[in-house]
Amino acid sequence: MDYHDAYSILENSDGDYIMAGRQGNSGSFQIHVIRTDTSGEVINTCITAISGLSKIFSIQQTADDGYVLAGSADGDHLIVKMSSEWLTEWITLIDYSRGGAFDVKQTKDGQYILLSTNLTSSILTKIDVLGNVVWAKEHSMPGSISNEGKQFVETSDGGYLYTGATSADYFQYSLMLVKTDSVGDTLWTKKFPTYSQGFAITAYDDSSYAIVGYKDNGTYLIRMVSNILLETADLVFKENRIKVYPQPIESTGVIEFENPNRVNYNMTLINMQGVQVQEISGITSNQVNLHKGSLSAGAYIFVLCPDKGECISEKIIFK
């Protein structure tokens, strides 16, 4: 039986959605990329065989409208550059013993940063435009035996900040943050034992960051400035608590949610690249009016958070 797994999704510059992952069975997996329109109809697919067991964890669009992909292939860490027509331009396999690459981004200088783990350490690797390794730096939290970097952002000072998980015993994991300079050398590290893992990080100004991760009782959102934790919120995805109409939204739509005590909510609208595009504060009714305005067509995530208590979240689509 063949398996089809998607591990990464993005909205490209045309407003279409690109999903990347793997296709195959337990003996052989190939890279599988699917492109759909805003209604989910498949436009085209791309299957690329790298080696016996290949999969993609991250895909990003590049400045030339092509794509860069990161993952693993038979234990090697993998980065692939493709054109906008899905032609393979180059493939780089790096032997870091085990593990894989979880994130890749094109940096401001046009080159690439790969975030990987060999399970013992997290690794930042700089790759040039031809796929050659420029430098690689390993990072481990003090006293740890396992470090897994999951996602990073390029910071305003030219360095990098990434999140993931660290453990001293393979049983109890903590969220970690690692800040480096522009050549991958560690500037500071931070560990949060209350939270098990960090899966995603985004920057919403020069020094503020939002992190999504996991702990024992579910998913959470953390807001930080530099390395200082400001606030946290549990994210609850409960479809029956939220109604959005019409769906998709052409110009104006309404979100209805349970708010019997008329407590104060704040709403944040985030695009599929993790960038905050709209914010509404002081919501005390059980409705929010959404206006498309100058927003591009496509999918967005809204997060409704009370002053105290759990947040609720859902996806919406603008035509």
C-alpha positions in Angstrom: 0.0 0.0 0.0 1.3 3.4 -0.9 1.4 6.2 1.6 0.9 9.9 0.8 2.1 12.3 3.6 2.4 16.1 3.4 4.7 17.8 6.0 4.9 21.4 4.6 2.5 23.8 2.9 2.9 27.3 1.5 1.0 29.8 -0.5 3.0 30.8 -3.6 3.2 34.2 -5.3 0.3 33.1 -7.7 -2.0 32.5 -4.7 -1.9 28.7 -5.2 -1.0 26.2 -2.5 2.1 24.0 -2.6 2.3 20.8 -0.4 5.4 18.8 0.0 6.1 15.4 1.6 6.5 11.9 0.4 4.9 9.1 -1.6 5.6 5.4 -1.5 5.7 2.5 0.8 7.8 1.2 3.7 10.6 0.1 1.3 10.8 3.2 -1.0 9.6 6.8 -0.6 10.0 9.6 -3.2 9.6 13.3 -2.8 6.0 14.3 -3.6 4.9 17.9 -4.3 1.3 18.9 -5.1 0.1 22.3 -6.4 -3.6 23.2 -5.9 -5.7 26.3 -6.6 -7.6 28.1 -3.8 -10.4 25.6 -4.0 -8.1 22.7 -3.5 -8.3 21.4 -7.1 -5.0 19.8 -8.1 -3.1 21.8 -10.8 -0.1 19.6 -11.1 2.1 17.2 -9.1 5.8 16.4 -9.1 7.4 13.2 -7.9 11.2 13.1 -7.6 13.2 10.0 -6.6 16.4 10.9 -4.7 17.1 7.6 -2.9 15.3 4.7 -1.3 13.7 6.6 1.6 13.2 10.3 0.8 10.8 12.9 2.3 10.4 16.6 2.5 9.8 18.6 5.8 10.0 22.1 4.4 9.4 24.0 1.2 9.9 27.7 0.5 9.5 29.8 -2.6 12.7 31.5 -3.8 13.4 34.9 -5.3 13.4 33.5 -8.9 9.9 32.0 -8.3 11.4 28.5 -8.0 11.4 26.5 -4.8 13.9 25.1 -2.2 13.1 22.0 -0.3 14.6 20.3 2.8 14.3 16.9 4.2 16.1 13.6 4.5 17.2 10.8 2.2 18.4 7.5 3.6 19.8 9.2 6.7 21.4 12.1 4.8 20.2 15.6 5.2 18.7 16.8 2.0 18.3 20.2 0.2 16.9 20.5 -3.3 16.5 23.5 -5.6 13.8 23.4 -8.2 12.8 25.9 -10.9 9.3 27.3 -11.2 8.5 24.5 -13.7 9.6 21.9 -11.1 12.8 21.0 -12.9 15.5 19.9 -10.5 18.4 22.4 -10.6 20.6 20.8 -8.0 20.5 18.3 -5.1 22.8 18.4 -2.0 23.1 15.5 0.4 25.0 16.0 3.6 26.1 13.1 5.8 25.3 14.2 9.4 25.1 10.5 10.5 21.3 10.5 11.1 18.2 12.7 11.5 17.2 15.2 8.8 16.6 18.8 7.8 13.4 20.4 9.1 13.6 23.9 7.7 15.2 25.8 4.9 15.0 29.5 3.8 16.6 31.7 1.3 18.4 34.4 3.2 18.8 38.1 2.4 22.1 37.5 0.5 20.3 35.0 -1.9 21.9 31.9 -0.4 20.3 29.4 1.9 20.2 28.3 5.5 19.4 24.7 6.4 18.2 23.8 10.0 18.8 20.1 10.7 19.2 17.7 13.6 21.3 14.6 14.0 19.2 14.0 17.2 22.2 14.8 19.4 22.7 18.3 18.1 20.9 20.9 16.0 22.9 22.1 13.0 22.7 25.3 11.0 24.3 24.9 7.5 24.9 27.7 5.0 24.5 26.7 1.4 25.5 28.8 -1.6 23.4 29.3 -4.8 25.0 26.2 -6.4 24.3 23.9 -3.5 27.7 23.9 -2.0 28.2 23.9 1.8 29.7 27.2 3.0 29.8 26.5 6.7 28.0 24.3 9.3 27.6 24.9 13.0 26.4 22.4 15.6 24.5 23.5 18.8 23.6 21.7 22.0 21.9 23.0 25.1 24.0 22.6 28.3 23.5 19.3 30.0 21.5 17.8 27.1 21.8 14.6 25.1 19.2 15.4 22.5 18.6 18.6 20.5 16.2 19.0 17.6 15.9 22.3 15.8 12.5 22.6 14.0 12.2 26.1 12.5 14.1 29.3 12.3 13.8 33.0 11.3 16.5 35.3 10.0 16.7 38.2 12.5 17.2 41.9 11.8 20.8 41.8 12.9 21.6 39.2 10.2 21.7 36.3 12.6 19.2 33.4 13.2 16.8 32.4 15.9 15.4 28.9 16.0 13.1 26.8 18.2 12.8 23.1 18.8 13.1 20.6 21.6 15.9 19.5 24.0 16.2 16.7 26.5 18.7 15.5 29.1 17.2 11.9 29.2 15.1 11.2 26.1 12.0 11.2 28.2 11.3 14.8 29.3 11.6 17.4 26.6 11.7 21.2 26.9 11.1 24.0 24.3 14.4 25.6 23.4 15.4 28.8 21.7 18.9 29.3 20.2 20.1 32.7 18.9 23.1 32.8 16.6 25.1 35.4 14.8 25.3 35.6 11.0 27.9 32.7 10.8 25.9 30.4 13.1 27.9 30.9 16.3 25.7 30.8 19.4 24.9 34.2 21.1 22.4 32.9 23.7 20.2 29.9 24.5 17.0 29.6 26.5 15.0 26.6 27.7 11.4 26.5 28.8 10.7 23.2 30.8 6.9 24.1 31.0 6.6 23.5 27.3 7.6 20.3 25.5 8.5 21.4 22.0 8.5 24.4 19.7 7.5 23.6 16.1 7.1 26.9 14.4 8.5 30.5 14.9 7.7 33.7 13.1 8.9 37.3 13.5 6.3 40.1 13.5 8.7 43.0 14.0 12.5 43.5 14.6 12.6 41.9 18.0 9.2 40.2 18.6 8.4 36.6 17.9 5.6 34.1 18.1 6.2 30.4 18.7 3.7 27.6 18.2 4.5 24.3 20.0 3.2 21.4 22.1 2.9 20.5 25.7 1.2 17.6 27.5 -2.4 19.0 27.2 -2.2 20.4 23.7 -1.0 23.2 21.4 0.2 26.6 22.7 1.2 30.0 21.4 4.0 32.0 22.9 4.8 35.7 22.3 8.3 36.9 23.1 10.4 40.0 22.8 14.1 39.0 22.3 14.5 36.2 24.8 11.9 37.4 27.3 8.6 35.5 27.4 5.7 38.0 27.4 2.5 35.8 27.3 1.3 32.4 26.4 -2.1 31.0 25.3 -3.5 27.5 24.7 -4.8 27.1 21.2 -8.1 25.1 20.9 -9.3 24.0 17.5 -13.0 23.3 18.0 -15.1 23.7 14.8 -18.4 23.7 16.7 -17.4 26.8 18.7 -16.9 28.9 15.5 -19.0 29.7 12.5 -17.6 31.7 9.5 -19.9 32.9 6.7 -19.8 33.1 3.9 -17.0 30.7 3.2 -15.0 31.6 1.1 -15.3 35.4 1.8 -15.5 37.7 -1.3 -15.3 41.1 0.4 -17.0 41.0 3.9 -17.6 38.1 6.2 -18.6 37.3 9.8 -17.1 35.1 12.5 -19.5 34.0 15.2 -18.1 32.4 18.4 -19.3 31.5 21.9 -19.0 34.5 24.2 -21.9 34.3 26.7 -20.2 36.4 29.4 -19.2 39.1 26.8 -15.5 39.0 27.9 -12.9 41.0 25.9 -11.3 39.2 22.9 -8.5 40.2 20.6 -8.3 38.8 17.1 -5.2 38.3 14.9 -5.3 37.3 11.3 -2.2 35.5 10.0 -1.4 34.5 6.4 0.1 31.1 5.4 3.6 32.5 5.7 3.0 33.2 9.4 2.9 36.9 8.9 0.3 38.9 10.9 -1.8 40.9 8.4 -4.7 42.2 10.5 -5.5 42.8 14.2 -8.8 43.7 15.9 -8.9 44.5 19.6 -11.7 45.0 22.2 -14.2 42.5 20.9 -16.9 42.0 23.5 -19.7 40.6 21.4 -19.9 37.1 19.9 -19.2 38.4 16.3 -16.3 39.8 14.3 -16.8 41.5 10.9 -14.0 40.7 8.5 -13.1 42.9 5.6 -10.9 41.6 2.8 -9.7 45.1 1.8 -6.3 44.9 0.1 -5.6 41.4 1.3 -4.7 38.8 -1.4 -7.0 35.9 -2.2 -6.1 32.7 -0.3 -6.2 31.0 3.1 -5.6 32.7 6.4 -5.7 31.7 10.1 -7.5 33.8 12.6 -6.7 33.5 16.3 -9.2 34.8 18.9 -7.8 35.2 22.4 -9.6 36.4 25.5 -7.7 38.5 28.1 -7.7 35.3 30.2 -8.3 31.8 29.1 -7.8 29.7 26.0 -7.6 31.0 22.4 -9.6 29.6 19.6 -8.5 29.4 16.0 -9.8 28.5 12.5 -8.9 28.8 8.9 -10.8 31.2 6.5 -10.5 31.7 2.8 -10.7 35.0 0.9 -11.7 34.9 -2.8 
